[in-house]
Amino acid sequence: MIPYFQSLLPHTEGGKLPYWLLFISVVSIFNSYQTYKSKDLELTKKVYENESSPSQPTKPQVTHLSARTFGTWTLITSIVRFYGAYYVTTKPVYELVQFTFLVAAWHFGSEWLIYGTCKLGKGLAGPLIVSSVSTIWMFLQKDYYLGSA
């Protein structure tokens, strides 16, 4: 299986980041798809488990519109990350991918700690861990993939 992906991802010698970016991109596409197809929004509601915000305690935060908007944002980031898996040695692409993870980490962290629409649990843990670890990993590996120039 790995040799197949090496033919798809030319810059994988000694590094696992391109594989990770490809994996996260594919998973994100499926996550985006479910925001459009799910009638009960079950998976999206797991991320935003605090159904109401402190400022509007009876108004649900997850609606079909908000789920589809989130799904669209997720699809765009998955496309950027897919390109990042393939063009991991191209500085502008690398930096764009980094920003997708940084924005995601900020979004999930602020929804949890500032806005109170998320609570730390199964639904939030995955996106928060993936976005935070990926941001740090890309920061630490930048010189490896882009050189010290």
C-alpha positions in Angstrom: 0.0 0.0 0.0 2.8 2.5 0.9 4.5 2.1 -2.5 1.2 3.0 -4.2 1.0 6.2 -2.2 4.7 6.9 -2.9 3.8 7.1 -6.6 1.1 9.6 -5.7 3.1 11.6 -3.3 6.6 12.3 -4.7 8.1 13.9 -1.6 7.7 11.3 1.0 11.4 10.1 1.4 11.9 9.9 5.1 8.8 11.9 6.1 5.3 10.9 7.1 3.6 14.3 6.8 2.4 13.9 3.2 0.7 10.6 4.2 -0.9 12.3 7.2 -2.1 15.2 5.0 -3.6 12.8 2.5 -5.3 10.8 5.2 -6.8 13.9 6.9 -7.9 15.2 3.6 -9.9 12.0 2.8 -11.4 11.8 6.2 -12.4 15.4 6.0 -14.2 14.8 2.7 -16.3 12.2 4.3 -17.0 14.5 7.2 -18.0 17.2 4.8 -20.3 14.9 3.0 -22.2 13.9 6.1 -23.0 17.5 6.9 -25.0 17.6 3.7 -26.6 14.2 3.9 -27.4 13.8 7.6 -31.0 14.6 8.5 -30.4 14.6 12.3 -26.9 16.2 12.2 -25.7 13.7 14.8 -22.0 13.9 14.1 -21.9 17.7 13.9 -23.9 17.9 17.2 -21.2 15.7 18.8 -18.6 18.4 18.1 -20.9 21.2 19.4 -22.3 19.3 22.3 -23.3 22.4 24.2 -26.5 22.9 22.2 -27.1 26.4 23.4 -24.7 29.3 24.0 -24.5 31.2 27.3 -26.0 34.3 25.6 -28.9 32.3 24.0 -29.6 29.4 26.3 -32.6 28.0 24.5 -31.5 28.6 20.9 -29.7 25.6 19.3 -26.4 26.3 17.8 -26.3 23.4 15.3 -28.8 23.9 12.4 -28.9 22.4 9.0 -27.5 25.7 7.6 -24.7 25.9 10.1 -23.8 22.2 9.4 -23.7 22.8 5.7 -21.6 25.9 6.1 -19.2 24.0 8.3 -19.2 21.2 5.7 -18.3 23.6 3.0 -15.4 25.0 5.1 -14.3 21.5 5.8 -14.4 20.6 2.1 -12.3 23.6 1.2 -9.7 22.8 3.8 -9.5 19.2 2.7 -8.8 20.3 -0.9 -6.0 22.6 0.4 -4.6 19.7 2.5 -4.8 17.3 -0.4 -2.7 19.7 -2.5 -0.4 20.0 0.5 0.2 16.3 0.5 1.3 16.4 -3.1 3.2 19.7 -3.0 4.6 19.5 0.5 7.9 21.1 -0.7 6.3 24.2 -2.2 6.4 27.0 0.4 3.2 28.8 -0.4 1.2 25.5 -0.4 2.9 24.4 2.8 2.1 27.6 4.5 -1.6 27.5 3.3 -1.9 24.0 4.8 -0.4 25.2 8.0 -3.0 28.0 8.2 -5.9 25.6 7.7 -4.8 23.7 10.8 -4.1 26.9 12.7 -7.5 28.3 11.9 -9.2 25.0 12.8 -7.3 24.9 16.1 -8.4 28.5 16.8 -12.0 27.7 15.9 -12.4 24.6 18.0 -10.5 26.1 20.9 -12.5 29.3 20.9 -15.8 27.5 20.6 -14.8 25.5 23.6 -13.1 28.1 25.8 -14.6 31.4 24.8 -18.0 30.8 23.3 -19.0 27.7 25.2 -20.7 25.9 22.3 -18.4 22.9 22.6 -17.5 20.9 25.6 -14.4 18.7 25.9 -15.6 15.2 24.9 -15.5 12.6 22.2 -16.9 15.0 19.5 -14.4 17.9 20.2 -11.4 15.8 21.1 -10.7 14.5 17.5 -10.8 17.9 15.7 -9.0 19.7 18.5 -6.2 17.1 18.6 -5.8 16.8 14.8 -5.7 20.6 14.3 -3.3 21.2 17.2 -0.9 18.3 16.6 -0.9 19.0 12.8 -0.1 22.7 13.4 2.8 21.8 15.7 4.0 19.0 13.4 4.1 21.3 10.4 5.9 24.0 12.3 8.5 21.6 13.5 9.0 20.0 10.1 9.0 23.2 8.0 12.8 23.2 7.4 12.8 19.5 6.5 10.3 19.9 3.7 11.1 23.5 2.6 14.8 23.7 3.4 16.3 26.4 5.6 16.0 29.1 2.9 
